[in-house]
Amino acid sequence: MFEKIAIDDAQALPWWRRPIALLFLMALAMPIAFNTWSALLNNFVVEVADFDGSDIGLLHTVREIPGFLAIGVIFLLLFIREQVLGLISLLLLGVATALTAYFPSMGGILMITLLSSIGFHYYETVNQSLQLQWLDKKRAPKVLGWLVAAGSGATLLAYGLIILSWKRFDLSYEVVYLAGGGITALIALYCIFAFPQFEGRTPQARQMVLKKRYWLYYAMQFMAGARRQIFVVFAGFMMVKHFGYEVHESTGLNMVTLVATMMFAPLVGVALSRFGERRILVFEYTGLFVVFLAYSGIFFFGWGVTLAAALFVIDHLLFSLAIGLKTYFQKIADPEDMAPTAAVAFTINHIAAVCLPFPLGLLWVYSPGSVFVLAASMAAVSLGLAFLIPRHPEKGNETRLTRPLAAAAE
């Protein structure tokens, strides 16, 4: 970390010290802690703290506050380099996850969740910026797909160990959280000391960037945060609370989604290169609209657990298509805007994520199906926005409205 090297000169390094190797290690490390936390969370809070729908909504509201404040990354970058900040944030995520089970009260769970969430959201903000800076536009879709697959593979291994050992060895929440968070923390420490400091091709702006021509990207980020939060908060909670899933069953379902994602995510990169961002995102939002309506049918029409599990898997696969939003921005953005816009985008993405979970948790108590109807309507709005993406987005051609407006001005 004390050695500095230009990104274009990094190919002279051994393959295990190159930027792409660092991106893959980070892609492996983050999901181990985050998904270990997620896999056990619903069972942990129900069994240990007797959470109901409003409690889980409050927990996720607190969890999303650091995402809403991700714009603070811009301030931190005045004093610390992106790569360093990303790895320190990853370390915080790992340590906080490892300690989760030692805070079983409502207040303790909220506090440790807030700390792990700071690590997660600040890491994700910086990681997205580094990916778009270090990967050229032609390779980005395929490499991003492989990064998603790598993260799924690492999580699959963690979930497999949980399933095989949870009941057999009568594991406690303390042991599993310590293992998952500890592995992430160790990988973060290794990355801090094993890799040089890579210098990007273009110095990043160190102030908040809000540009009118990025409006479609901002709008899609806002809607993505709203509808994704409903899935993150309530889909897994539904499997535990409504269908009575135990830890090994919840983890098993997540394993199925990971295997499917490992096979599907690399194909997303190929499809993005061939069909473009508009078609891929239209496909994603159409699928999400149908999936969320089907979720609501589970409560309104009494559809069974098999359909719910299938929808859970399909939902995850569709979300892997969201890398199209990253590559869309990469194509339209000024190179120096990657870091500040990643922070702004995360804040916009989390406006709804902070505001929605608690009131939707209250709605869940009275009508769980209505929560998913609302999610379907959000997917429909995202679908409408996706149709505005040009076939070949670039600077000056950010939306399908850009050229007509420019022609009218002439």
C-alpha positions in Angstrom: 0.0 0.0 0.0 3.0 2.3 0.5 4.2 1.8 -3.1 2.5 3.9 -5.8 2.1 2.9 -9.4 0.2 4.2 -12.4 -2.7 2.1 -13.5 -1.3 1.8 -17.0 2.0 0.5 -15.6 0.4 -2.1 -13.5 0.5 -4.8 -16.2 4.3 -5.1 -15.5 3.4 -6.4 -12.0 2.9 -10.1 -11.2 -0.7 -11.0 -12.0 -1.5 -11.4 -8.3 -0.6 -7.7 -7.6 -2.5 -6.1 -10.5 -5.6 -4.0 -10.1 -7.9 -6.7 -11.5 -6.6 -9.1 -8.8 -7.4 -6.6 -6.1 -10.9 -6.1 -7.6 -11.5 -9.8 -7.5 -10.2 -10.2 -3.9 -12.5 -7.4 -2.8 -15.4 -9.0 -4.7 -14.7 -12.2 -2.8 -14.3 -10.6 0.6 -17.4 -8.4 0.9 -20.1 -10.9 0.2 -18.7 -13.4 2.7 -19.4 -11.0 5.6 -22.5 -9.3 4.2 -24.3 -12.5 3.1 -23.3 -14.4 6.3 -25.0 -11.5 8.2 -28.0 -11.5 5.8 -28.4 -15.3 5.9 -28.7 -15.5 9.6 -30.3 -12.1 10.3 -34.0 -12.9 10.1 -33.7 -16.1 12.2 -31.3 -14.2 14.6 -33.7 -11.3 15.3 -36.8 -13.4 15.5 -35.3 -16.0 17.8 -33.1 -13.8 19.9 -35.0 -10.5 20.0 -38.5 -11.5 18.9 -38.7 -9.0 16.1 -42.0 -8.3 14.2 -42.5 -6.5 10.9 -42.2 -3.0 12.4 -39.0 -4.0 14.2 -37.4 -5.4 11.1 -38.4 -2.2 9.2 -36.7 -0.1 11.9 -33.6 -2.2 11.7 -33.3 -1.8 7.9 -34.0 2.0 8.2 -31.0 2.2 10.5 -29.0 0.0 8.2 -29.6 2.3 5.3 -28.7 5.6 7.0 -24.9 5.2 6.1 -26.0 4.7 2.5 -28.0 7.9 2.6 -24.8 9.6 3.9 -22.5 8.0 1.4 -22.0 11.5 0.0 -19.6 11.9 3.0 -17.1 9.8 0.9 -16.4 13.0 -1.1 -15.3 14.8 2.1 -13.2 11.8 3.2 -11.4 11.7 -0.1 -9.9 15.1 0.7 -7.8 13.3 3.3 -7.5 9.7 2.2 -7.1 7.9 -1.1 -10.0 5.9 -2.6 -8.3 2.6 -2.5 -7.3 3.0 1.2 -10.8 4.2 2.1 -12.3 1.2 0.4 -10.2 -1.3 2.2 -10.6 0.3 5.6 -14.3 0.2 5.0 -14.1 -3.5 4.1 -12.2 -4.1 7.3 -14.9 -2.3 9.4 -17.6 -4.5 7.7 -15.8 -7.6 8.6 -15.1 -6.7 12.2 -18.6 -5.5 12.9 -20.1 -8.6 11.3 -17.9 -10.8 13.5 -19.2 -9.1 16.6 -22.9 -9.1 15.7 -24.1 -12.0 17.9 -22.6 -10.4 21.0 -25.2 -7.7 20.9 -28.5 -9.6 21.1 -30.7 -6.7 22.4 -32.7 -4.3 20.2 -30.3 -1.5 21.0 -27.2 -3.7 20.5 -28.4 -5.0 17.2 -29.1 -1.5 15.9 -25.7 -0.2 17.0 -23.6 -3.1 15.5 -25.8 -3.0 12.3 -25.0 0.7 11.9 -21.3 0.1 12.2 -21.3 -2.8 9.7 -23.5 -0.7 7.4 -21.0 2.2 7.4 -18.3 -0.3 6.3 -20.6 -1.8 3.6 -21.9 1.3 2.1 -18.6 3.3 2.0 -16.9 0.2 0.6 -19.5 -0.2 -2.1 -19.3 3.5 -3.0 -15.6 3.4 -3.5 -15.6 0.0 -5.1 -18.0 1.1 -7.8 -15.8 4.1 -8.5 -12.6 2.1 -8.8 -14.2 -0.5 -11.1 -15.3 2.2 -13.5 -11.9 3.9 -13.4 -9.8 0.8 -13.7 -11.8 -1.1 -16.3 -11.9 0.2 -19.9 -15.4 0.6 -21.4 -15.1 -2.4 -23.8 -14.0 -4.9 -21.1 -16.2 -3.5 -18.3 -19.4 -5.5 -18.9 -17.7 -8.9 -19.0 -15.4 -8.2 -16.1 -18.2 -6.8 -14.0 -20.2 -10.0 -14.7 -17.3 -12.2 -13.6 -16.9 -10.1 -10.5 -20.5 -10.7 -9.6 -20.0 -14.4 -10.2 -16.8 -14.5 -8.0 -18.7 -12.9 -5.1 -21.4 -15.5 -5.5 -18.9 -18.3 -5.5 -17.3 -17.0 -2.3 -20.7 -16.7 -0.6 -21.7 -20.1 -1.9 -18.8 -21.7 0.0 -19.8 -19.8 3.2 -23.4 -20.9 2.8 -22.4 -24.5 2.1 -20.4 -24.6 5.3 -23.3 -23.2 7.3 -25.7 -25.8 5.9 -23.4 -28.7 6.4 -22.4 -27.7 9.9 -25.2 -25.7 11.5 -27.2 -28.6 12.8 -24.5 -31.3 12.7 -22.2 -29.4 15.1 -25.0 -27.4 16.8 -23.3 -24.1 15.8 -24.1 -20.9 17.6 -24.7 -17.5 16.0 -21.5 -16.3 17.7 -19.4 -18.9 15.9 -20.8 -18.3 12.4 -20.7 -14.5 12.6 -17.1 -14.6 13.9 -16.1 -16.9 11.0 -17.8 -14.9 8.3 -16.8 -11.5 9.5 -13.3 -12.6 10.4 -12.5 -14.0 6.9 -13.5 -10.7 5.4 -11.4 -8.7 7.8 -8.4 -10.9 7.1 -8.7 -10.5 3.4 -9.0 -6.7 3.8 -5.8 -6.6 5.9 -4.0 -8.7 3.3 -5.1 -6.3 0.5 -3.9 -3.3 2.5 -0.4 -4.6 2.7 0.0 -6.7 -0.4 -1.0 -4.3 -3.1 0.5 -1.0 -4.2 -1.5 2.2 -4.4 -2.8 2.4 -7.9 -2.9 5.8 -9.5 -5.9 6.3 -11.8 -5.7 7.8 -15.3 -7.8 10.8 -14.5 -7.7 12.7 -11.1 -11.1 12.6 -9.5 -13.1 15.7 -8.6 -13.0 16.3 -4.9 -16.4 18.1 -4.6 -20.0 17.1 -5.1 -21.0 16.7 -8.7 -24.6 17.1 -9.8 -25.0 17.5 -13.6 -28.2 18.0 -15.4 -27.2 15.6 -18.2 -27.0 12.7 -15.6 -30.6 13.1 -14.6 -31.8 9.8 -16.0 -29.0 8.0 -14.1 -30.1 9.7 -10.9 -33.7 8.9 -11.4 -33.0 5.2 -12.1 -30.8 5.0 -9.0 -33.6 6.5 -6.9 -36.1 3.9 -8.1 -33.6 1.1 -7.8 -33.1 1.9 -4.2 -36.8 2.0 -3.5 -37.8 -1.3 -5.1 -34.6 -3.2 -4.0 -35.1 -2.2 -0.4 -38.5 -3.9 -0.4 -37.0 -7.1 -1.6 -34.0 -6.9 0.8 -36.2 -6.2 3.8 -39.3 -8.3 3.2 -38.6 -11.2 0.8 -36.3 -13.1 3.2 -38.4 -12.1 6.2 -41.4 -13.6 4.5 -39.7 -16.9 4.1 -39.0 -17.0 7.9 -42.1 -15.4 9.3 -44.8 -16.6 6.8 -43.4 -20.0 5.8 -41.4 -20.9 8.9 -37.9 -21.3 7.3 -35.2 -22.3 9.7 -31.5 -21.2 9.4 -30.4 -24.2 7.2 -33.4 -23.8 4.9 -32.9 -20.0 4.5 -29.2 -20.7 3.8 -30.1 -23.5 1.4 -32.4 -21.2 -0.6 -29.6 -18.6 -0.8 -27.2 -21.3 -2.0 -29.5 -22.1 -4.9 -29.6 -18.4 -5.8 -25.8 -18.2 -5.7 -25.3 -21.2 -7.9 -27.8 -19.7 -10.4 -26.1 -16.3 -10.2 -22.6 -17.8 -10.8 -23.8 -19.3 -14.0 -26.0 -16.3 -15.0 -23.8 -13.2 -14.1 -21.0 -13.9 -16.7 -23.7 -14.2 -19.4 -25.0 -10.8 -18.4 -21.7 -9.2 -19.4 -21.8 -10.9 -22.8 -25.5 -9.8 -23.2 -24.7 -6.2 -22.3 -22.0 -6.1 -24.9 -24.3 -7.5 -27.6 -27.7 -6.0 -26.8 -26.8 -2.8 -24.9 -28.0 -1.3 -21.6 -31.5 -0.4 -22.7 -32.6 -3.8 -23.7 -31.0 -5.5 -20.7 -32.5 -3.1 -18.2 -36.0 -3.2 -19.9 -35.8 -7.0 -19.5 -34.8 -6.7 -15.8 -37.6 -4.3 -14.9 -40.2 -6.2 -16.8 -39.2 -9.3 -14.9 -39.2 -7.6 -11.6 -42.7 -6.2 -12.2 -44.0 -9.7 -12.8 -42.1 -11.2 -9.8 -43.4 -8.6 -7.3 -47.0 -9.1 -8.5 -46.5 -12.8 -7.9 -45.1 -12.1 -4.4 -48.3 -10.2 -3.6 -50.4 -13.2 -4.9 -48.8 -15.4 -2.2 -50.7 -13.4 0.4 -53.8 -12.5 -1.6 -54.4 -15.9 -3.1 -52.6 -18.3 -0.7 -49.9 -19.5 -3.2 -47.4 -21.8 -1.7 -43.8 -21.9 -0.5 -42.5 -23.6 -3.7 -43.5 -20.6 -5.8 -42.2 -18.2 -3.1 -38.8 -19.9 -3.3 -38.7 -19.8 -7.1 -39.6 -16.1 -7.1 -36.8 -15.5 -4.6 -34.2 -17.1 -7.0 -35.6 -15.3 -10.1 -35.5 -12.0 -8.2 -31.8 -12.4 -7.4 -31.0 -13.3 -11.0 -32.8 -10.2 -12.3 -30.9 -8.0 -9.9 -27.6 -9.2 -11.4 -28.7 -7.4 -14.6 -28.3 -4.1 -12.7 -24.6 -3.9 -13.7 -26.1 -2.4 -16.9 -26.8 0.8 -14.9 -23.1 1.0 -14.0 -21.9 0.6 -17.6 -24.5 3.1 -18.8 -23.1 5.7 -16.5 -19.5 4.8 -17.5 -20.4 5.6 -21.1 -22.0 8.9 -20.5 -19.8 10.3 -17.7 -16.8 12.5 -17.7 -13.8 10.5 -16.4 -13.2 12.8 -13.4 -16.8 12.3 -12.2 -16.6 8.6 -11.3 -15.8 9.0 -7.5 -18.0 12.0 -6.6 -20.9 10.7 -8.7 -20.7 7.2 -7.1 -21.1 8.9 -3.7 -24.0 11.1 -5.0 -25.7 8.1 -6.6 -25.5 6.0 -3.4 -27.1 8.9 -1.5 -29.9 9.2 -4.1 -30.3 5.4 -4.1 -30.8 5.4 -0.4 -33.3 8.3 0.0 -36.2 5.8 -0.4 -34.2 3.1 1.4 -34.1 5.2 4.6 -37.6 6.4 4.4 -39.5 3.2 3.3 -38.6 0.3 5.6 -40.3 1.5 8.8 -43.6 2.6 7.3 -43.7 -0.4 5.1 -43.0 -2.5 8.1 -46.1 -1.1 9.7 -48.1 -1.8 6.4 -46.7 -5.3 6.5 -48.4 -5.9 9.9 -51.8 -5.2 8.2 -51.3 -6.2 4.6 -48.1 -7.9 3.5 -49.3 -8.3 -0.1 -49.8 -4.6 -0.4 -46.0 -4.1 0.2 -45.2 -6.1 -2.9 -47.9 -4.4 -5.0 -46.1 -1.1 -4.2 -42.8 -2.7 -5.2 -44.4 -3.8 -8.6 -45.5 -0.2 -9.2 -41.9 1.0 -8.6 -40.6 -1.6 -11.0 -43.0 -0.2 -13.6 -41.7 3.3 -13.1 -38.1 2.0 -13.6 -39.2 0.2 -16.8 -40.5 3.5 -18.2 -37.2 5.2 -17.4 -35.2 2.4 -19.0 -36.9 3.0 -22.3 -35.3 6.4 -22.3 -31.8 5.0 -22.5 -30.3 5.3 -26.1 -29.1 2.3 -28.0 -25.6 3.7 -27.9 -25.3 6.0 -24.9 -22.3 8.4 -24.7 -21.6 11.9 -23.7 -24.0 14.2 -25.6 -26.4 11.2 -26.1 -27.4 10.5 -22.5 -31.1 9.9 -23.2 -33.4 9.3 -26.1 -34.6 12.9 -25.5 -31.2 14.4 -25.8 -30.9 14.6 -29.6 -34.5 15.9 -30.2 -34.0 18.6 -27.7 -30.6 19.5 -29.2 -32.2 19.7 -32.7 -35.0 21.9 -31.4 -32.5 24.3 -29.9 -30.9 24.7 -33.3 
